Amino acid sequence: MHIRLYRHDTAGDFIDIDDATGIWCAVPQDPDHPPLIGAMPVTMRVGEEFRGSYTIEDDRRCYLYWNDERELVFRTHDGRRLSLFRYEADGALTDLAPDLQVQLEPATDGDGREMTGMSVFSLRDPAQGTLYEITYDSLAYARMFGIASMLTFIPDEELGDFDFFVGAKRAIEELRTSAGRATMAG
């Protein structure tokens, strides 16, 4: 089934992605009726027309979206597909990767010096090691956020609305907390 996504930093450039294959195609846009995405986080997009977003870093795409089975999926540029969470029929949230560690830290070069403006996003599993890691220009998104903050006043807007990896980390942590609370209450 095809799932509609938007480019994270622009809230535009719409695509459909096939959850089974990872094949995507651009969605033609009607200039007279453009879709309005808004700053709704992926944690709330499970039943929306646009169920997630994607980013492009050095010609590599990453996707975070809810599929038809109500699973939150992180898909990498090389075709790796990680199911992270699932909303069950009764509304319960299940953490499908409870040992997964999500990290976002400053990038360093070979001699340990920090690479100005660069960050490393990684998904790690204690048993399987690093599942995905990317170094990217996080300063570019911080600048976009800063400019937007000066030009508009949107009180709920934050860096994760521009930086896909900041948004992904926040979503995973929020959903993990929600799933943990449900487990403790049950």
Backbone as a chain_set.jsonl record, in Angstrom:
{"seq": "MHIRLYRHDTAGDFIDIDDATGIWCAVPQDPDHPPLIGAMPVTMRVGEEFRGSYTIEDDRRCYLYWNDERELVFRTHDGRRLSLFRYEADGALTDLAPDLQVQLEPATDGDGREMTGMSVFSLRDPAQGTLYEITYDSLAYARMFGIASMLTFIPDEELGDFDFFVGAKRAIEELRTSAGRATMAG", "coords": {"N": [[0.836, -1.179, 0.0], [0.447, 2.231, -0.713], [1.839, 5.051, 0.884], [1.435, 8.344, 1.826], [3.814, 10.913, 2.051], [5.632, 13.816, 3.264], [8.255, 16.156, 2.522], [10.391, 16.697, 5.138], [11.721, 19.124, 6.03], [10.588, 21.105, 4.465], [7.868, 20.814, 4.41], [6.623, 20.175, 2.103], [7.005, 18.956, -1.254], [5.83, 16.293, -1.975], [5.459, 12.755, -1.68], [4.611, 9.369, -2.586], [5.061, 6.343, -0.939], [5.799, 2.919, -1.192], [5.148, 0.698, 1.243], [5.905, -1.978, 1.397], [7.95, -2.362, -0.509], [9.554, -0.086, -0.559], [9.772, 1.549, -2.708], [9.324, 4.682, -4.19], [7.397, 7.47, -5.416], [6.951, 10.683, -6.907], [4.285, 12.875, -5.979], [1.903, 14.315, -7.948], [1.065, 17.765, -7.833], [-1.668, 19.924, -7.2], [-1.714, 23.136, -8.056], [-3.684, 24.976, -7.377], [-4.928, 23.956, -5.163], [-3.15, 23.296, -2.843], [-1.948, 20.832, -0.518], [-2.255, 21.232, 3.032], [0.059, 20.906, 5.472], [0.975, 21.499, 8.133], [2.276, 21.707, 11.531], [2.181, 19.23, 12.811], [3.315, 16.63, 14.828], [4.921, 13.476, 13.987], [4.062, 11.543, 15.743], [1.357, 11.904, 16.005], [0.253, 11.394, 13.552], [-0.875, 9.021, 12.664], [-3.449, 8.417, 11.578], [-3.745, 10.229, 9.556], [-3.844, 11.991, 6.322], [-1.26, 12.527, 5.317], [1.111, 10.589, 6.514], [3.608, 10.742, 7.627], [7.079, 11.709, 7.238], [9.961, 12.558, 5.214], [13.502, 12.817, 4.592], [16.335, 14.135, 2.842], [19.659, 13.541, 2.697], [22.758, 14.171, 1.485], [22.039, 12.863, -0.957], [20.849, 10.62, 0.111], [18.024, 9.034, 1.309], [15.792, 9.091, 4.085], [13.04, 7.828, 5.912], [10.158, 8.277, 7.953], [7.269, 6.968, 9.125], [3.763, 6.102, 9.523], [2.35, 3.017, 8.804], [-0.184, 1.057, 7.025], [-0.831, -0.933, 8.819], [-0.73, 0.328, 11.151], [1.775, 0.68, 12.222], [4.735, 2.307, 13.261], [7.259, 3.14, 11.146], [10.697, 3.203, 10.421], [12.612, 3.883, 7.728], [15.485, 3.329, 5.782], [17.912, 4.764, 3.489], [19.169, 2.694, 2.181], [17.358, 0.679, 2.026], [16.727, -0.651, 4.376], [14.313, -1.548, 6.767], [12.709, -0.668, 9.639], [10.495, -1.595, 12.058], [9.008, 0.196, 14.569], [6.998, 0.922, 16.514], [3.591, -0.019, 17.343], [0.161, 0.592, 17.064], [-2.323, -1.124, 18.622], [-5.412, -2.986, 17.994], [-7.077, -2.477, 20.146], [-6.26, 0.013, 20.883], [-3.995, 0.168, 22.416], [-0.501, 0.877, 22.73], [2.29, -0.634, 21.377], [5.677, -1.241, 21.907], [7.809, -2.119, 19.528], [10.5, -2.42, 19.293], [12.024, -2.542, 21.829], [14.622, -2.49, 22.874], [16.005, -0.794, 21.302], [18.219, 1.87, 20.82], [18.275, 5.294, 20.474], [20.279, 7.808, 19.263], [21.598, 11.09, 19.207], [24.127, 13.104, 18.499], [26.957, 15.406, 18.663], [29.022, 15.422, 15.772], [32.243, 13.967, 15.285], [35.604, 14.2, 14.061], [38.238, 12.051, 12.727], [40.325, 12.375, 14.626], [39.031, 12.963, 16.934], [38.134, 15.56, 17.268], [35.463, 17.914, 17.42], [33.176, 18.266, 14.77], [32.235, 21.134, 13.439], [28.912, 22.186, 13.377], [27.92, 19.762, 12.502], [26.148, 16.686, 12.979], [25.565, 13.408, 14.406], [23.282, 10.93, 13.844], [21.971, 8.021, 15.18], [20.787, 4.635, 15.256], [20.724, 2.046, 17.446], [21.119, -1.326, 18.506], [21.554, -3.378, 21.283], [22.109, -6.128, 20.884], [22.419, -6.41, 18.126], [24.053, -4.384, 17.27], [25.026, -1.354, 15.551], [22.334, -0.244, 13.792], [21.635, 1.745, 12.054], [23.248, 4.67, 10.908], [24.026, 8.061, 10.457], [25.823, 10.888, 9.409], [25.268, 14.291, 9.391], [24.5, 17.663, 8.215], [23.58, 19.446, 10.632], [23.499, 22.075, 11.414], [22.467, 23.551, 9.31], [19.699, 23.1, 9.502], [19.196, 24.196, 11.996], [19.691, 26.845, 11.414], [17.606, 27.349, 9.556], [15.422, 27.044, 11.271], [15.939, 29.146, 13.051], [15.682, 31.399, 11.355], [13.01, 31.132, 10.522], [11.766, 31.411, 13.007], [12.257, 34.068, 13.545], [10.794, 35.328, 11.57], [8.161, 34.48, 11.724], [5.526, 33.828, 14.084], [4.991, 31.078, 15.587], [3.89, 29.356, 18.093], [4.174, 26.601, 18.816], [6.157, 25.62, 17.242], [9.278, 24.024, 16.689], [12.755, 22.979, 16.728], [12.725, 20.304, 15.844], [10.74, 20.339, 13.937], [11.978, 21.108, 11.669], [14.43, 19.758, 11.482], [14.751, 16.583, 10.579], [15.92, 14.392, 11.953], [16.105, 15.208, 14.624], [13.379, 15.451, 15.109], [12.634, 12.749, 14.706], [14.018, 11.433, 16.782], [12.813, 12.622, 19.004], [10.141, 11.768, 18.622], [10.369, 8.942, 18.869], [11.256, 8.735, 21.518], [9.069, 9.913, 22.879], [6.945, 8.164, 22.181], [7.93, 5.796, 23.239], [7.882, 6.398, 25.967], [5.104, 6.688, 26.285], [4.249, 4.071, 25.629], [5.527, 2.686, 27.67], [4.247, 3.704, 29.957], [1.692, 2.693, 29.542], [2.209, -0.048, 29.745], [3.033, -0.236, 32.41], [0.693, 0.526, 33.675], [-0.99, -1.508, 32.955]], "CA": [[0.0, 0.0, 0.0], [1.21, 3.477, -0.794], [1.666, 5.963, 2.007], [1.798, 9.691, 1.418], [4.763, 11.581, 2.944], [6.094, 15.135, 2.859], [9.652, 16.416, 2.87], [10.324, 17.189, 6.512], [12.161, 20.504, 6.253], [9.831, 22.06, 3.663], [6.434, 20.494, 4.488], [6.188, 20.105, 0.71], [7.643, 17.867, -2.004], [5.076, 15.127, -1.538], [5.71, 11.48, -2.342], [3.967, 8.145, -2.129], [6.039, 5.269, -0.783], [5.246, 1.584, -1.014], [5.719, 0.192, 2.486], [6.475, -3.312, 1.191], [9.154, -2.353, -1.354], [10.348, 1.126, -0.384], [9.762, 2.329, -3.952], [8.555, 5.907, -4.01], [7.192, 8.315, -6.597], [6.464, 12.027, -6.595], [2.842, 13.065, -6.078], [1.592, 15.57, -8.655], [0.385, 18.716, -6.959], [-2.599, 20.87, -7.79], [-1.29, 24.451, -7.524], [-4.833, 25.718, -6.862], [-5.362, 23.346, -3.909], [-2.037, 22.579, -2.224], [-2.251, 20.291, 0.813], [-1.69, 21.936, 4.175], [0.639, 19.891, 6.347], [0.985, 21.934, 9.521], [3.398, 21.277, 12.366], [1.758, 18.084, 13.615], [4.401, 15.649, 14.898], [4.626, 12.146, 13.451], [3.383, 10.756, 16.775], [-0.08, 12.118, 15.87], [-0.115, 11.285, 12.143], [-1.251, 7.641, 12.34], [-4.654, 8.355, 10.764], [-3.802, 11.409, 8.688], [-3.539, 11.786, 4.895], [0.199, 12.457, 5.271], [1.373, 9.817, 7.734], [4.994, 10.841, 8.034], [7.924, 12.596, 6.449], [11.247, 12.034, 4.77], [14.561, 13.789, 4.41], [17.39, 13.755, 1.906], [20.979, 13.985, 3.143], [23.768, 13.663, 0.547], [21.346, 11.944, -1.87], [20.351, 9.458, 0.853], [16.704, 9.313, 1.883], [15.294, 8.403, 5.287], [11.603, 8.01, 6.034], [9.518, 7.895, 9.21], [5.845, 7.034, 8.799], [2.824, 5.082, 9.993], [1.831, 2.235, 7.686], [-1.59, 0.663, 7.145], [-0.978, -1.79, 10.001], [-0.567, 1.248, 12.281], [3.149, 0.556, 12.726], [5.651, 3.39, 12.93], [8.372, 2.539, 10.414], [11.857, 4.007, 10.025], [13.191, 3.246, 6.546], [16.749, 3.969, 5.425], [18.206, 4.92, 2.067], [19.65, 1.432, 1.615], [16.271, -0.289, 2.028], [16.449, -1.25, 5.687], [13.003, -1.163, 7.287], [12.628, -0.974, 11.061], [9.201, -1.335, 12.693], [9.345, 0.7, 15.895], [5.84, 0.899, 17.412], [2.338, -0.373, 16.684], [-1.093, 0.77, 17.784], [-3.115, -2.34, 18.548], [-6.837, -2.777, 17.732], [-7.698, -1.931, 21.355], [-5.7, 1.34, 21.144], [-2.729, 0.076, 23.159], [0.716, 1.122, 21.961], [3.308, -1.647, 21.618], [7.045, -0.921, 21.501], [8.284, -3.274, 18.773], [11.964, -2.463, 19.376], [12.257, -1.955, 23.153], [16.043, -2.339, 23.177], [16.586, 0.163, 20.365], [18.73, 3.118, 21.389], [18.362, 6.369, 19.484], [21.258, 8.794, 19.73], [21.874, 12.258, 18.384], [25.253, 13.736, 19.177], [27.852, 16.12, 17.761], [29.935, 14.592, 14.985], [33.672, 14.201, 15.502], [36.439, 13.656, 12.988], [39.077, 10.919, 13.103], [41.156, 12.617, 15.808], [38.195, 13.262, 18.084], [37.676, 16.95, 17.312], [34.088, 18.111, 17.001], [32.972, 18.822, 13.432], [31.31, 22.238, 13.64], [27.664, 22.176, 12.647], [27.554, 18.418, 12.049], [25.649, 15.779, 14.015], [25.432, 11.997, 14.059], [22.057, 10.272, 14.29], [22.163, 6.567, 15.081], [19.883, 3.685, 15.875], [21.558, 0.913, 17.858], [20.521, -2.413, 19.263], [22.654, -4.024, 22.001], [22.435, -7.447, 20.338], [22.742, -6.35, 16.696], [24.98, -3.293, 16.992], [24.475, -0.174, 14.901], [21.392, -0.566, 12.724], [21.693, 2.846, 11.098], [23.982, 5.847, 11.392], [24.26, 9.06, 9.422], [26.381, 12.185, 9.797], [24.592, 15.28, 8.545], [24.694, 19.085, 8.518], [22.484, 19.864, 11.511], [23.501, 23.535, 11.513], [21.565, 24.077, 8.271], [18.334, 23.072, 10.028], [19.146, 25.175, 13.087], [19.569, 28.162, 10.768], [16.232, 27.456, 9.038], [14.553, 27.242, 12.422], [16.183, 30.498, 13.54], [15.093, 32.366, 10.423], [11.553, 31.011, 10.616], [11.35, 31.942, 14.31], [12.301, 35.528, 13.476], [9.822, 35.831, 10.601], [6.797, 34.084, 12.081], [5.354, 33.427, 15.477], [4.22, 29.849, 15.72], [4.366, 28.971, 19.424], [4.505, 25.19, 18.972], [7.223, 25.248, 16.319], [10.555, 23.769, 17.331], [13.793, 22.507, 15.822], [12.306, 19.033, 15.273], [9.881, 20.58, 12.784], [12.867, 21.343, 10.537], [15.465, 18.723, 11.475], [14.111, 15.267, 10.575], [16.501, 13.487, 12.939], [15.668, 15.699, 15.93], [11.98, 15.051, 15.202], [12.562, 11.285, 14.846], [14.455, 11.087, 18.14], [11.761, 13.065, 19.927], [8.977, 10.889, 18.447], [10.677, 7.631, 19.436], [11.286, 8.871, 22.974], [7.705, 10.155, 23.363], [6.161, 6.939, 22.043], [8.459, 4.819, 24.204], [7.334, 6.791, 27.272], [3.682, 6.338, 26.279], [4.134, 2.604, 25.673], [5.962, 2.28, 29.007], [3.185, 4.033, 30.914], [0.597, 1.741, 29.327], [2.646, -1.327, 30.266], [3.035, -0.159, 33.869], [-0.698, 0.631, 34.131], [-1.682, -2.767, 32.655]], "C": [[0.88, 1.241, 0.0], [0.827, 4.409, 0.34], [2.196, 7.326, 1.578], [2.662, 10.339, 2.497], [5.094, 12.967, 2.403], [7.568, 15.279, 3.231], [9.678, 17.214, 4.164], [10.66, 18.67, 6.645], [11.367, 21.528, 5.455], [8.327, 21.933, 3.842], [5.822, 20.524, 3.094], [6.85, 18.903, 0.063], [7.061, 16.519, -1.599], [5.426, 13.886, -2.352], [4.747, 10.426, -1.81], [5.06, 7.103, -2.022], [5.284, 3.956, -0.575], [5.928, 0.98, 0.203], [6.399, -1.158, 2.289], [7.813, -3.27, 0.457], [10.083, -1.172, -1.1], [10.416, 1.978, -1.638], [8.84, 3.533, -3.757], [8.375, 6.6, -5.356], [6.636, 9.654, -6.131], [4.956, 12.067, -6.783], [2.604, 14.378, -6.816], [0.771, 16.482, -7.748], [-0.521, 19.632, -7.765], [-2.256, 22.246, -7.225], [-2.451, 25.273, -6.949], [-5.309, 25.188, -5.513], [-4.203, 22.581, -3.267], [-2.433, 22.026, -0.854], [-1.587, 21.129, 1.905], [-1.218, 20.894, 5.176], [0.551, 20.299, 7.807], [2.136, 21.323, 10.291], [2.998, 20.137, 13.288], [2.886, 17.062, 13.649], [3.956, 14.283, 14.379], [3.886, 11.281, 14.477], [1.866, 10.841, 16.638], [-0.585, 11.864, 14.45], [-0.648, 9.917, 11.737], [-2.485, 7.565, 11.438], [-4.799, 9.489, 9.77], [-3.534, 11.056, 7.223], [-2.03, 11.655, 4.698], [0.646, 11.832, 6.582], [2.825, 9.832, 8.165], [5.756, 11.754, 7.104], [9.197, 11.872, 6.04], [12.244, 13.171, 4.695], [15.543, 13.251, 3.39], [18.688, 14.374, 2.406], [22.021, 13.35, 2.228], [23.183, 12.575, -0.354], [20.882, 10.659, -1.198], [19.039, 9.852, 1.514], [16.465, 8.475, 3.125], [13.832, 8.782, 5.426], [11.158, 7.59, 7.427], [8.029, 8.071, 9.008], [5.071, 5.902, 9.472], [2.297, 4.339, 8.776], [0.368, 1.848, 7.942], [-1.856, -0.247, 8.335], [-0.8, -1.0, 11.293], [0.758, 1.032, 13.002], [3.931, 1.805, 12.332], [6.913, 2.757, 12.368], [9.454, 3.585, 10.166], [12.501, 3.243, 8.876], [14.417, 4.044, 6.12], [16.939, 3.993, 3.912], [18.633, 3.612, 1.407], [18.609, 0.311, 1.725], [15.972, -0.947, 3.354], [15.147, -0.68, 6.235], [12.896, -1.625, 8.733], [11.232, -0.614, 11.576], [9.47, -0.982, 14.146], [8.208, 0.555, 16.908], [4.62, 0.461, 16.615], [1.186, -0.045, 17.629], [-1.93, -0.472, 17.543], [-4.591, -1.989, 18.315], [-7.549, -2.155, 18.93], [-7.155, -0.547, 21.732], [-4.409, 1.328, 21.928], [-1.556, 0.305, 22.212], [1.766, 0.097, 22.361], [4.649, -1.161, 21.085], [7.618, -2.176, 20.842], [9.798, -3.433, 18.817], [12.403, -1.886, 20.718], [13.727, -1.766, 23.509], [16.731, -1.318, 22.277], [17.015, 1.43, 21.097], [18.843, 4.129, 20.259], [19.284, 7.432, 20.054], [21.409, 9.902, 18.702], [22.954, 13.034, 19.113], [26.114, 14.491, 18.174], [28.785, 15.15, 17.041], [31.375, 14.968, 15.312], [34.448, 13.611, 14.33], [37.349, 12.564, 13.55], [39.931, 11.137, 14.337], [40.357, 13.085, 17.021], [37.723, 14.698, 18.188], [36.261, 17.055, 16.771], [34.051, 18.767, 15.621], [31.861, 19.872, 13.54], [30.081, 22.102, 12.746], [27.189, 20.815, 12.172], [27.097, 17.579, 13.243], [25.607, 14.358, 13.476], [24.143, 11.494, 14.685], [22.296, 8.782, 14.138], [21.06, 5.817, 15.798], [20.713, 2.45, 16.166], [20.737, -0.081, 18.653], [21.661, -3.132, 19.975], [23.064, -5.37, 21.404], [22.931, -7.384, 18.895], [23.739, -5.258, 16.341], [24.277, -2.113, 16.343], [23.6, -0.606, 13.732], [21.404, 0.495, 11.639], [22.45, 3.998, 11.73], [24.206, 6.778, 10.213], [24.842, 10.315, 10.061], [25.782, 13.211, 8.842], [24.822, 16.69, 9.063], [23.508, 19.595, 9.335], [22.407, 21.381, 11.644], [22.57, 24.158, 10.477], [20.127, 24.129, 8.778], [18.165, 24.052, 11.189], [19.008, 26.589, 12.516], [18.164, 28.375, 10.223], [15.262, 27.758, 10.172], [14.708, 28.666, 12.951], [15.555, 31.558, 12.66], [13.578, 32.327, 10.518], [11.042, 31.607, 11.923], [11.341, 33.465, 14.313], [11.188, 36.079, 12.595], [8.378, 35.521, 10.96], [6.736, 33.809, 13.566], [4.42, 32.233, 15.496], [4.684, 29.233, 17.028], [4.779, 27.51, 19.581], [5.653, 24.736, 18.086], [8.523, 25.05, 17.093], [11.525, 23.17, 16.315], [13.417, 21.191, 15.153], [11.352, 19.17, 14.102], [10.707, 20.818, 11.521], [13.872, 20.209, 10.378], [14.787, 17.359, 11.652], [14.618, 14.389, 11.708], [16.187, 13.915, 14.37], [14.21, 15.288, 16.141], [11.816, 13.548, 15.406], [12.949, 10.861, 16.255], [13.372, 11.448, 19.155], [10.549, 12.134, 19.842], [9.212, 9.529, 19.088], [10.659, 7.698, 20.965], [9.88, 9.079, 23.546], [6.861, 8.888, 23.294], [6.64, 5.87, 23.019], [7.928, 5.132, 25.6], [5.857, 6.424, 27.36], [3.47, 4.837, 26.377], [4.517, 2.085, 27.058], [4.913, 2.561, 30.06], [2.022, 3.051, 30.788], [0.955, 0.372, 29.887], [2.595, -1.334, 31.786], [1.612, -0.114, 34.416], [-1.435, -0.696, 33.955], [-1.286, -3.804, 33.59]], "O": [[1.929, 1.276, 0.643], [-0.342, 4.538, 0.702], [3.292, 7.428, 1.027], [2.321, 10.331, 3.68], [4.865, 13.255, 1.229], [8.061, 14.609, 4.139], [9.061, 18.275, 4.268], [9.935, 19.399, 7.322], [11.461, 22.722, 5.742], [7.582, 22.84, 3.472], [4.649, 20.858, 2.926], [7.215, 17.944, 0.744], [7.73, 15.71, -0.956], [5.658, 13.963, -3.559], [4.156, 10.573, -0.741], [5.899, 6.989, -2.915], [4.272, 3.902, 0.124], [7.141, 0.771, 0.201], [7.387, -1.446, 2.965], [8.712, -4.053, 0.764], [11.275, -1.25, -1.395], [11.057, 3.03, -1.632], [7.732, 3.415, -3.233], [9.112, 6.342, -6.308], [5.951, 9.749, -5.112], [4.413, 11.375, -7.644], [3.05, 15.434, -6.366], [-0.096, 16.029, -7.0], [-0.18, 20.057, -8.869], [-2.481, 22.5, -6.042], [-2.231, 26.164, -6.128], [-6.017, 25.89, -4.791], [-4.258, 21.356, -3.156], [-3.17, 22.676, -0.112], [-0.494, 21.663, 1.716], [-2.013, 20.093, 5.667], [0.094, 19.514, 8.638], [2.887, 20.509, 9.754], [3.438, 20.09, 14.437], [3.373, 16.66, 12.593], [2.764, 13.979, 14.34], [3.153, 10.37, 14.093], [1.156, 9.949, 17.102], [-1.761, 12.105, 14.177], [-0.854, 9.681, 10.546], [-2.537, 6.68, 10.584], [-5.874, 9.683, 9.203], [-3.058, 9.962, 6.917], [-1.576, 10.762, 3.983], [0.572, 12.464, 7.636], [3.232, 9.014, 8.989], [5.175, 12.475, 6.293], [9.468, 10.746, 6.457], [11.872, 14.344, 4.731], [15.574, 12.052, 3.112], [18.796, 15.595, 2.523], [22.155, 12.127, 2.197], [23.762, 11.498, -0.496], [20.551, 9.696, -1.889], [18.955, 10.876, 2.192], [16.873, 7.317, 3.21], [13.429, 9.9, 5.104], [11.714, 6.66, 8.011], [7.561, 9.18, 8.751], [5.635, 4.902, 9.917], [1.844, 4.965, 7.817], [-0.232, 2.254, 8.936], [-2.988, -0.326, 8.812], [-0.728, -1.57, 12.382], [0.854, 1.179, 14.22], [3.806, 2.299, 11.212], [7.558, 1.941, 13.026], [9.165, 4.709, 9.755], [12.892, 2.087, 9.036], [14.395, 5.274, 6.098], [16.22, 3.33, 3.165], [18.472, 3.448, 0.198], [18.933, -0.862, 1.541], [15.034, -1.739, 3.443], [14.911, 0.526, 6.171], [12.979, -2.819, 9.021], [10.836, 0.551, 11.53], [10.085, -1.76, 14.875], [8.433, 0.112, 18.034], [4.598, 0.548, 15.387], [1.224, -0.355, 18.82], [-2.213, -0.831, 16.4], [-4.974, -0.825, 18.426], [-8.507, -1.399, 18.764], [-7.531, 0.009, 22.764], [-3.781, 2.374, 22.094], [-1.623, -0.038, 21.032], [2.098, -0.032, 23.54], [4.743, -0.72, 19.939], [7.881, -3.173, 21.514], [10.323, -4.474, 18.42], [13.079, -0.858, 20.755], [14.043, -0.948, 24.373], [17.907, -1.011, 22.47], [16.26, 1.988, 21.894], [19.435, 3.85, 19.217], [19.098, 7.898, 21.178], [21.354, 9.671, 17.494], [22.73, 13.557, 20.205], [26.021, 14.25, 16.971], [29.272, 14.184, 17.628], [31.685, 16.128, 15.579], [34.01, 12.653, 13.694], [37.237, 12.2, 14.72], [40.24, 10.174, 15.038], [40.927, 13.546, 18.01], [36.979, 15.031, 19.111], [35.898, 16.388, 15.802], [34.802, 19.703, 15.345], [30.69, 19.532, 13.712], [30.189, 21.929, 11.532], [26.158, 20.721, 11.505], [27.59, 17.737, 14.36], [25.614, 14.13, 12.267], [23.933, 11.614, 15.892], [22.768, 8.326, 13.096], [20.488, 6.278, 16.786], [21.327, 1.872, 15.269], [19.799, 0.273, 19.367], [22.655, -3.469, 19.332], [24.245, -5.715, 21.416], [23.758, -8.197, 18.482], [24.223, -5.215, 15.21], [23.084, -1.894, 16.554], [24.071, -1.255, 12.798], [21.212, 0.199, 10.459], [22.317, 4.271, 12.923], [24.534, 6.339, 9.111], [24.4, 10.744, 11.127], [25.791, 13.016, 7.627], [25.276, 16.891, 10.189], [22.544, 20.118, 8.776], [21.343, 21.915, 11.958], [21.95, 25.188, 10.744], [19.412, 25.095, 8.512], [17.108, 24.665, 11.341], [18.294, 27.424, 13.072], [17.586, 29.447, 10.399], [14.391, 28.62, 10.048], [13.715, 29.322, 13.266], [14.961, 32.512, 13.161], [12.931, 33.371, 10.588], [9.988, 32.244, 11.939], [10.525, 34.086, 14.994], [10.69, 37.177, 12.842], [7.468, 36.233, 10.536], [7.755, 33.588, 14.221], [3.2, 32.381, 15.429], [5.764, 28.644, 17.078], [5.648, 27.205, 20.398], [6.08, 23.585, 18.171], [8.832, 25.797, 18.021], [11.149, 22.89, 15.177], [13.763, 20.983, 13.99], [11.167, 18.217, 13.346], [10.174, 20.736, 10.414], [14.131, 19.755, 9.263], [14.311, 17.029, 12.739], [13.826, 13.708, 12.359], [16.019, 13.063, 15.242], [13.844, 14.83, 17.223], [10.966, 13.114, 16.183], [12.28, 10.02, 16.857], [13.061, 10.664, 20.052], [9.99, 11.753, 20.87], [8.334, 9.018, 19.784], [10.108, 6.816, 21.623], [9.533, 8.494, 24.572], [6.141, 8.569, 24.24], [5.83, 5.12, 23.563], [7.562, 4.217, 26.338], [5.402, 5.91, 28.382], [2.607, 4.379, 27.125], [3.898, 1.148, 27.562], [4.706, 1.749, 30.962], [1.44, 2.629, 31.787], [0.095, -0.306, 30.449], [2.166, -2.317, 32.39], [1.343, -0.649, 35.492], [-2.378, -0.993, 34.689], [-1.764, -4.934, 33.497]]}, "num_chains": 1, "name": "protein.A"}
